[in-house]
Amino acid sequence: MTPPRLAPMLRPMLFALLLLLASAGLVRAQSCSFSATDVVLGPVDVLGGGPTDATGNIAINCSAFLGLLSSIDMRIHLGEGLGGLGGGMRRMTSATTSTGLGYQLYQDAARSVVFGGSYGSHGGQPLRLTGASVLTLLTGSGMNVPVHARVPGGQGGVMPGSYASAFSRNPLDVRVDYRTCNIILLCTDRTATFSFTVRAQVVPDCRVEADDLDFGSAGLLDQPVDATSQIRVTCTAGSSYQLGLGYGLQGNGVNDRQMRDLAGNRIGYQLYRDPGRTLGWGQLADGLAMTAAGSGAAQGFTVFGRVPAQPTPPPGSYSDTVVVTVTY
């Protein structure tokens, strides 16, 4: 009696086993790696009305065994960062100041779509990557995803210093959720993370505006003529500064300022720091400047002017130009 033949039944089973083993290898090979550069905003002028922009980069590469990856669907989530939130924006903090610097991250260069996520408390939308063109890039040369940052202007209350916010917590700060499928429709859901830091340097800065000092009209200079004007200084919060006044185009010192007309005739005058007109106002080098500390808002200073009694020169229009210097 001839024994039964088992070989034809074993071949399909062996083929199926080999196929399953190969498929498992494909699934394991379908993975992606992520890295990111820091976003460095450089010097930030918080007194100015304009924003400060910078762009970082997320580098993504995906492996595909024998190029058999058929689809990918990826979402990159960015949370608030270690600096937290403040005033509806992400926030950078400093180890040397008590103030925070507001900023935001965006998906687009126009900075209209906030780069957010579904984890943490920041909200916003994650960035989604999918489609054939994305797949080609990810499994070929790789793909770079820009992260656009902006520090809005007008944050005058922020003190000078180094500010930063690290994105390192998974999933609160950085999380990638993605699904890969191969050509035999075996799909795998994966998660990944990476880290980066947003940095900025707030530099001390000051701005100054000065009104003209007008002594008006006088017939005779047989008695003093007084007048006042205003200087407005805006410096970054906590920045110490000195406000000095020059000696004019004809003067040589705090007691030697002079106005002149087109013919060269002159009228002497003085500038003071106090209403009693006893404290002359001069330059820092002479120790006669005003000292103050910035608050991020405009600070007003009164210039007390006096034309002392003196021989009356010929009638005419007399003027001088005084340079206002803020040293910080």
PLY file of the C-alpha trace (Angstrom):
ply
format ascii 1.0
element vertex 328
property float x
property float y
property float z
element edge 327
property int vertex1
property int vertex2
end_header
0.00 0.00 0.00
1.35 3.43 -1.01
1.58 6.04 1.86
-0.30 9.38 1.36
1.60 12.32 -0.19
1.92 15.33 2.19
4.24 17.58 0.19
1.54 19.48 -1.80
-0.19 20.49 1.46
3.02 21.63 3.14
4.08 23.97 0.33
1.21 26.50 0.71
1.60 26.46 4.46
5.34 27.09 4.18
4.75 29.89 1.66
2.21 31.54 3.96
4.62 31.30 6.88
7.43 32.89 4.87
5.07 35.66 3.73
4.05 36.45 7.30
7.67 36.51 8.42
8.59 38.86 5.58
5.63 41.09 6.38
6.72 41.37 9.97
10.14 42.52 8.76
8.50 45.18 6.58
6.49 46.55 9.48
9.57 46.79 11.67
11.47 48.62 8.93
8.80 51.29 8.43
9.97 53.84 11.02
10.83 57.54 11.01
13.44 59.62 12.80
13.03 63.23 13.90
15.41 66.02 14.94
15.07 69.77 15.25
17.22 72.87 15.40
16.80 75.50 18.07
14.80 78.59 17.10
17.09 81.55 17.81
15.41 84.95 17.67
18.60 86.86 18.39
18.51 90.43 19.75
14.94 91.55 20.45
13.99 95.23 20.72
10.95 95.16 22.98
10.44 98.93 22.75
9.85 98.89 19.01
6.44 98.35 17.51
7.64 95.79 14.96
8.00 92.03 15.51
11.19 89.96 15.63
11.05 86.81 13.47
13.13 83.66 13.13
12.70 80.17 11.68
13.79 76.75 12.95
13.66 73.38 11.25
12.37 69.85 11.93
14.22 67.19 9.92
12.31 63.96 9.17
13.56 60.76 7.54
11.63 57.51 7.11
12.97 54.09 6.17
11.10 51.72 3.84
12.24 48.13 3.30
12.92 47.74 -0.44
10.84 50.88 -1.04
7.60 49.02 -0.23
6.08 51.68 2.02
2.78 52.60 0.37
1.33 55.37 2.59
2.02 57.56 5.59
-0.15 59.84 7.68
1.70 62.01 10.21
0.72 64.68 12.74
3.29 66.82 14.57
2.04 68.33 17.83
3.73 71.27 19.60
2.58 72.32 23.07
3.35 75.40 25.15
6.96 74.59 26.09
8.50 74.79 29.55
8.06 78.58 29.59
4.30 78.11 29.70
1.66 80.55 28.52
0.91 84.19 29.21
-1.46 86.68 27.65
-2.62 84.25 25.00
0.92 83.56 23.79
3.70 81.12 24.49
6.19 82.51 26.95
9.98 82.47 27.37
11.51 82.95 30.80
14.89 84.11 32.10
16.98 82.97 35.06
18.02 86.55 35.78
14.75 88.49 35.47
11.22 88.25 36.81
9.54 89.06 33.50
8.48 86.76 30.67
8.80 87.35 26.93
5.78 86.51 24.81
6.17 84.74 21.47
4.34 82.39 19.13
5.15 79.51 16.76
3.49 79.17 13.36
3.17 76.62 10.57
3.42 79.16 7.74
5.83 81.92 6.76
3.02 84.49 6.88
2.64 83.58 10.55
-1.12 83.21 10.39
-1.56 79.53 11.37
-0.44 78.78 14.93
1.62 75.58 15.29
-0.30 73.75 18.03
-1.35 70.28 19.03
-3.79 68.06 20.85
-1.67 67.59 23.98
-1.15 70.00 26.85
-3.12 73.21 27.36
-1.90 75.33 24.46
-4.42 74.16 21.86
-4.14 74.99 18.19
-3.79 72.57 15.31
-1.03 70.01 14.73
0.79 69.97 11.42
-0.39 67.10 9.21
1.84 65.44 6.59
0.33 62.92 4.19
0.02 62.08 0.50
2.21 60.61 -2.24
4.54 63.62 -2.57
5.20 63.64 1.17
5.85 59.90 1.12
8.38 60.30 -1.71
10.31 62.95 0.20
10.23 61.18 3.55
11.55 57.90 2.16
14.01 59.56 -0.21
16.08 62.62 0.65
14.05 63.33 3.78
11.88 66.33 4.56
12.46 69.59 6.38
9.51 71.19 8.16
10.00 74.88 9.07
8.91 76.24 12.43
8.26 79.99 12.14
8.63 82.04 15.33
7.65 85.61 16.15
8.14 87.88 19.16
5.58 90.71 18.88
6.78 94.25 19.50
5.50 96.52 22.21
6.61 94.43 25.20
8.34 97.34 26.89
7.95 95.92 30.40
10.28 92.98 29.65
13.68 93.40 31.28
16.94 92.82 29.37
18.35 89.30 29.62
18.55 85.87 28.00
15.17 84.18 27.53
14.33 80.60 26.55
11.63 77.95 26.48
12.54 74.29 26.01
10.31 71.83 24.18
11.25 68.49 25.71
8.23 66.91 27.42
6.47 64.06 25.63
3.59 64.50 24.90
2.97 67.93 26.46
5.56 69.82 24.39
6.45 67.60 21.42
4.63 64.56 20.08
4.48 62.91 16.66
1.69 60.46 15.87
1.99 58.64 12.57
0.72 55.59 10.71
2.65 53.73 8.01
1.26 51.09 5.66
3.09 48.78 3.26
1.97 47.43 -0.10
0.19 44.43 1.43
-1.82 46.87 3.59
-0.23 46.01 6.89
-0.31 49.25 8.92
1.39 50.28 12.10
0.62 53.19 14.44
3.68 54.79 16.00
4.66 57.72 18.19
7.91 59.66 18.36
9.32 62.80 19.92
12.23 65.21 19.61
13.40 68.32 21.43
14.41 71.90 20.70
14.60 75.27 22.46
13.30 78.70 21.52
15.80 81.41 22.52
15.90 85.21 22.49
18.12 87.97 23.85
16.42 91.14 25.02
18.94 93.97 24.78
18.89 97.25 26.72
17.49 100.06 24.62
16.40 103.67 25.03
14.50 106.22 22.93
14.27 109.95 23.47
12.10 112.82 22.28
12.58 116.50 23.15
10.40 119.58 22.74
11.80 122.97 21.77
12.48 125.43 24.57
10.92 128.79 23.60
11.75 131.90 25.63
9.25 133.95 23.65
9.77 137.64 22.89
11.40 140.26 25.11
12.11 143.96 24.57
14.89 144.42 27.09
16.93 141.80 28.93
17.12 143.81 32.15
15.59 140.93 34.15
15.62 137.11 33.87
13.35 135.41 31.33
12.30 131.86 32.28
10.79 129.02 30.22
10.39 125.24 30.42
10.24 122.32 27.99
9.87 118.56 28.17
12.11 115.58 27.37
10.59 112.09 27.18
12.80 109.02 27.62
11.68 105.42 27.14
14.13 102.70 28.25
13.74 98.96 28.75
12.52 98.03 32.21
15.24 98.00 34.84
17.84 99.67 32.60
19.79 102.43 34.36
20.52 105.47 32.22
21.88 109.02 32.36
20.28 111.95 30.56
22.72 114.66 29.55
22.38 117.99 27.74
25.08 119.41 25.51
26.38 122.96 25.60
25.01 124.08 22.26
26.71 125.18 19.06
28.46 128.19 20.62
28.89 127.18 24.28
31.90 125.70 26.06
30.37 124.61 29.37
27.31 124.43 31.57
27.56 128.17 32.31
28.41 129.21 28.78
25.47 128.38 26.51
24.63 131.04 23.93
21.99 131.72 21.32
22.92 133.73 18.24
21.30 135.44 15.29
22.37 135.43 11.63
24.61 138.42 12.20
26.53 136.68 14.99
25.01 138.58 17.93
24.58 136.46 21.03
22.35 135.97 24.07
23.52 133.87 27.02
21.17 131.35 28.64
21.24 128.48 31.15
19.53 125.07 31.51
18.69 123.57 34.91
17.41 120.32 36.43
15.30 121.93 39.18
12.54 124.56 39.39
14.72 126.79 41.60
17.26 126.87 38.78
20.22 126.06 41.01
21.30 122.68 39.55
22.87 123.12 36.16
22.12 120.45 33.56
25.11 119.30 31.59
26.84 116.21 30.31
27.69 112.86 31.93
31.42 113.54 31.69
30.98 116.64 33.85
28.84 114.85 36.43
25.87 117.06 35.59
23.56 114.51 33.91
20.26 113.23 35.29
20.22 109.57 36.45
17.12 107.35 36.23
15.96 103.76 35.62
13.76 102.64 32.75
10.31 101.19 33.20
9.48 100.31 29.61
7.17 103.35 29.43
7.91 106.99 28.59
9.33 109.02 31.48
9.10 112.82 31.37
11.79 115.30 32.45
11.35 119.07 32.65
14.09 121.36 31.39
14.11 124.66 33.32
15.60 127.39 31.14
16.65 130.90 32.01
17.97 133.88 30.11
19.69 135.92 32.83
19.68 139.71 32.84
22.34 140.98 30.41
23.00 143.75 27.93
20.28 143.69 25.29
21.63 142.77 21.83
20.14 144.06 18.56
16.59 142.88 17.80
16.37 139.60 15.91
15.68 135.91 16.11
18.14 134.04 18.32
18.48 130.25 18.56
20.77 127.39 19.52
20.80 123.62 19.13
21.36 121.43 22.18
22.08 117.71 21.82
20.19 115.42 24.22
22.22 112.28 25.05
20.93 109.15 26.78
23.71 106.88 28.06
22.70 103.33 29.07
0 1
1 2
2 3
3 4
4 5
5 6
6 7
7 8
8 9
9 10
10 11
11 12
12 13
13 14
14 15
15 16
16 17
17 18
18 19
19 20
20 21
21 22
22 23
23 24
24 25
25 26
26 27
27 28
28 29
29 30
30 31
31 32
32 33
33 34
34 35
35 36
36 37
37 38
38 39
39 40
40 41
41 42
42 43
43 44
44 45
45 46
46 47
47 48
48 49
49 50
50 51
51 52
52 53
53 54
54 55
55 56
56 57
57 58
58 59
59 60
60 61
61 62
62 63
63 64
64 65
65 66
66 67
67 68
68 69
69 70
70 71
71 72
72 73
73 74
74 75
75 76
76 77
77 78
78 79
79 80
80 81
81 82
82 83
83 84
84 85
85 86
86 87
87 88
88 89
89 90
90 91
91 92
92 93
93 94
94 95
95 96
96 97
97 98
98 99
99 100
100 101
101 102
102 103
103 104
104 105
105 106
106 107
107 108
108 109
109 110
110 111
111 112
112 113
113 114
114 115
115 116
116 117
117 118
118 119
119 120
120 121
121 122
122 123
123 124
124 125
125 126
126 127
127 128
128 129
129 130
130 131
131 132
132 133
133 134
134 135
135 136
136 137
137 138
138 139
139 140
140 141
141 142
142 143
143 144
144 145
145 146
146 147
147 148
148 149
149 150
150 151
151 152
152 153
153 154
154 155
155 156
156 157
157 158
158 159
159 160
160 161
161 162
162 163
163 164
164 165
165 166
166 167
167 168
168 169
169 170
170 171
171 172
172 173
173 174
174 175
175 176
176 177
177 178
178 179
179 180
180 181
181 182
182 183
183 184
184 185
185 186
186 187
187 188
188 189
189 190
190 191
191 192
192 193
193 194
194 195
195 196
196 197
197 198
198 199
199 200
200 201
201 202
202 203
203 204
204 205
205 206
206 207
207 208
208 209
209 210
210 211
211 212
212 213
213 214
214 215
215 216
216 217
217 218
218 219
219 220
220 221
221 222
222 223
223 224
224 225
225 226
226 227
227 228
228 229
229 230
230 231
231 232
232 233
233 234
234 235
235 236
236 237
237 238
238 239
239 240
240 241
241 242
242 243
243 244
244 245
245 246
246 247
247 248
248 249
249 250
250 251
251 252
252 253
253 254
254 255
255 256
256 257
257 258
258 259
259 260
260 261
261 262
262 263
263 264
264 265
265 266
266 267
267 268
268 269
269 270
270 271
271 272
272 273
273 274
274 275
275 276
276 277
277 278
278 279
279 280
280 281
281 282
282 283
283 284
284 285
285 286
286 287
287 288
288 289
289 290
290 291
291 292
292 293
293 294
294 295
295 296
296 297
297 298
298 299
299 300
300 301
301 302
302 303
303 304
304 305
305 306
306 307
307 308
308 309
309 310
310 311
311 312
312 313
313 314
314 315
315 316
316 317
317 318
318 319
319 320
320 321
321 322
322 323
323 324
324 325
325 326
326 327
